[in-house]
């Protein structure tokens, strides 16, 4: 017999490879959230209640958005992007601002960690609802697919984006926020809720690949996070 003859992988080996792929995607998606919580001051201040509260508010916020979308945005019966529909989706997306505002105002957590705890809970629940089921249905059935790896990496950029979003919301809720900060903070806070629909329209016209879109999202998220941290730092300096 030919010793170099290739053997087909067994069903058990295929299952093991696909399950390993699923586990890797899950770890890559949710591992950073666990690391951030454990390595920061959040664990020392028992922030899990605030994180869970933010996650619960996120679920309610998305329920409201789904109801509004079903009521006011009819199905797109044409090929391509309908600008009017995307504008309506962007307007409905402002509900996220209301959700972040509510959870920031009602949370009694330590002020310096409030935006981080809320951002972590919000981002983790968003990744859980949007990615875990697709991973289970599709990543678990394939030995390897770059699409799911891309989705997991996008989840990582999403964490920093939500941190920035919560940071701008935190500044907006400060009664003693300097008047010179207010236009910048409000503009960036609202812009955060509009980034996704804007990128959807841009992608439809420029036809960016999933990796190019990942890079664009990462750049936007990092820039907004840096700006948010800088504004919070300047705000704290003015309080001293």
Buried (B, 14 or more C-beta within 10 A) or exposed (E): EEEEEEEEEEEEEBBEBBBEBBEBBBEBBBBBBEEBBEEBEBEEBEBEEBBBBBBEBBEEBBEBBEEBBEEEBEEEEEEEBBEEBBEBBBBBBEBBBEBBBBBBEEBEBBEEBBBBBBBBBBBBBBBBEBBBEBBEEBBBBBBEBEEBBBBBBBBBBBBBBBBBBBBBBBBBBBEEBEEEBEEEBBEBBBBBBBBBBBBBBBBEEEEBEBEEBBEBBBEBBBEBBEBBBEBBEEBEEEEE
